[in-house]
């Protein structure tokens, strides 16, 4: 799958599992680069992905994130050579919360939903098991029609446990999800949109993801971040709480420098010039 290029991208971090490139307009491209194993998840891959999200969360100027896999796959799921003990650590129960409300393996997928900016997954090749749950953590998924996809865990006598159930709420119809979990049936990228796993089906998913990222990066970053917070809250809060959250977020944004710039740039038909949020 050919790689899409970003404008004046610089390497933010790089290792033999994950590379992050950051463009001057705030598009962060997170590439899974364990190509010899189809980006399968081993202990080093788990660590590198978590470090990537933590780095992005602490970097000023990141406005949108694109996830993709180099080589023949987005992510083939758990590396079977680590199947009996993916963590290499039998001393800690999966019930131990290591990252807020998640364990380490759930965090690899859920962290993208938790990230303050929108995340777009460009999916091709193979997207099985844990790889599908990582893609599901993105706000938006753009999938090649020939991608091979599956909720794979039942094949190994297991349940999806990398935050899949938390992430699939609102995406996949309940009876459809039950069938896919119980049977671990493989489905194509072309079918993924009707099932709820894909936002778009595209022959060039990375190019489409980058194009969309450029559009999002050109919006008021304060409003984008606030919108993501509202999306995160709307499924688990009461109507009264959501209505109040909308008002609180809008009051924070209205008449600020960035909001005024959004209006002026739109009226003047030019690109907006925005200040990015300060990060710790």
N, C-alpha and C positions, 0 to 999 in steps of 0.2 A: 504494500500500500504506500504510494508516494506521500511524502511529507509536505504539508502546507507551510509556507514561510510567513513569519511575522515581520513587521517593520522594525528594523534596527534592534533586533532581539539580542540581549546579552545573557550569558549563563549566570543564573542566580545560584544554582548549586548543581553538583554532578557527582554521581558514583556509578557503580556497575549495575545498579538496579533502577534508579530513577534520576532523570535529568530535568531541571526546571529552567526554562528560558523565559525572560521577562522583556516584553517589548516596551518601547518608550511611551506608548499610549496606555499601558497598564494591563495588557493581555498576558497572563502567565500560562505558558504551555508546559504541562506536566507530562513527560514522556516516560512510559515504562520501557526499559531497555534491556531486559533479560531475554533477549531474542532467541537464544539457543534453547530456552525452555518455554517458548511461547508465553513469556511473562508470567509463568506459573508462580504461585505464592509459596515461598520458603521463608524461614525466620528472618533472613536478611531483607527480603522484599517487604514483609510486614513492617519492619523497623524503618526502612527507607520511605515507605509511603506515609507513615505517621510523622516522620521528621519533615517530609515535604509539606504536609498540611500545616504543621506548626510553624514552619518557616514562612509560608505564605501569609498566615494569620498575623505574623509579626512584621511584615514588610509593608512599609508605606508605599502607596502608588499602585498596588494590585487592585484592579477593578473588576476583573472577570478571570476565571480559570478554565482552561481546556484540558481535559484528560484524554490521552491516546496511548496506544501501544505500538511500539516499533515492530517491524518484522511481520510475521504471519498472523498475529493475534492481538486482540485487546488484552485479554487475560484468560488463560486456560483453567483458572481455579487453583485449588491446592496442588502443590507439587507432590505427586504420589510417592516420591522417594522419602518424603517427610510425613507420609500418611499416618503412620502409627502414633506419631507425636509431633505435630507441626511446630510446636513452640520450643521443643527441646527441653522443656521444663515441666516435670510431672508434679512439682511441689505446690502449684497454685491451681485452685479450682477455677473453672470457667465462670463460676458465680462471683468471683472476686471482681469488683469494679475497679479498674485501673485508670480509667479516663472519664471521670464524672459518672455518668450513668451507663457506661459501656465497659466491656472488657477489651483487651488489646485487639482481638480479631473483629469484634463488632466496630471498633473505632476506625479501622481501616476503611470501612464502607460509610459509616455514619458521619465521619468527620467532614465529608464533603457537603452533607446537608447542614452541618453545624457551622461551616465556614461562613464568614460574614458577607462574602460576595457570591454572585451566581457562578455555578459550575456547569460546564457543558461536557458531556462525554461523547467522543467520536469513536464508534465501535465498529470493528471489522474482524474478519477471520473467525476466531473462536472466542466465545464469551460464556464460560460455563461456571456454575457453582458460585464460588467466592467472587469470581470475576463479574458475574451478573449482579451480585449484590453491591459490588463497588460501583458499577455503572448506575445502579439504581439510586445510589447516594447523590448523584448529580441532579441538578435542577432540571436539566434537559438532556435527552439522549438522541443522538443522530446515528443511525445504524445502516450499514451496508446491507442490501437485500439478501446477499448470499451468506451473511454471518450465521454461524452455527451457535445456537443458544440453548441453554437448558438450566432448569433448577435441578442441579445434578445430585444433591446430597443423598437422596433416597437410594441411588445406585449403590452407595457404600453403607446402607443401613443407618443413615444419619438424618437429622433434620437440618434445614437451613438455619444457621446460627450466627451469621455475620451481619446481623441487623436487618436481614431481608424482610421479616414480617413487619417490623416497624416502618421500613421504607416503602413497602408495597401497598400500604393503606392508601386508598385514594387513587392508586395507579392501575391496579389489576382487579377485575371483578372477582368476587369471593369464590364462586364455583369454578371459574377458570383457574385461579391460583391453586385451589385444592387439587384439581386434575393434574396440573403440571408438577406440583410437589409430590403427589402420591405415585405418579408414574415415571417421573424424571424424563418425560418425553422431550426429545430434541425438536426445536422449532427454528424456522429461518428468520433472518432479519426482516424479510418481506412480511412475514406473519406477525412479527413483534409489535407493529403499530396497532393492529386490531386487538391484540391481547392486552395492550397497555404498557409494554416494556419499552417502546420507542416513541419519541415525539415526532421524528421525521425518519423516513427511509430514503437514503441518498446513495448514488453511485460513488460519490466522493465525500464521505462523511467528515473527514478532517477539514477539507476546504470549506464545507458548509458551516462547520463548527467555528472556524476562524472568522468567517464572514459575519456570523451572528455575534461572535465575541467583539468584533470591531464596533458593531452597532451599539451593544450594551456599554462598551468602554467609553463611548461618546456621550453617555447620559450623565445627569447629575449623580455623582457617586453616593451622596447622602440619601437621595430618594431610592436608589437601587438597593442600598443596604437596608433601609427601612422597609422596603417592599419584601425583602427576603425574610426579615423578622416577622412581618405580618403573615406571610405564607406559613412560616414555621408554627405560628400560634393558632392559626384558624381552625385546625382540626381538633384541638384538645381543649379549647376554651369555650365558655358560654357566649351566646350572642351579645349579651351586655358587655362582657369583657372585651370582645373583639371590636365592638363599636367604640369603646373607650380607647383601645390601643390605636385605632385609626386616627382618632383625634389627637392623641398624645404625639404620635409620630409626625402628623401634619404640622402641629404647632412648633415642633422642633425645627422643621424644614422651612416653613413659610417665611418669606422675606429675608432669608439668609443670602449671603453673597453668592453661593452656588445656585440657589433657586432663582435669583434675579438673573444670573448669567444664563441659565437655561432658557428663560423667557427671551432675553435679549438676543442670544445667538440664534434662536429659532426665528425671531422676527427679522433678523438681519441675514438669515440663510447662510450661516457660517458654522464652523465647528465650535463647540463650546470649549472654554478654557476654565477648568475647574480645579479647586484645591482638594487634595486628597485627605482623608481622615488621618489624624495622628494615631499611631499605634504604640503599644508599650515595647 
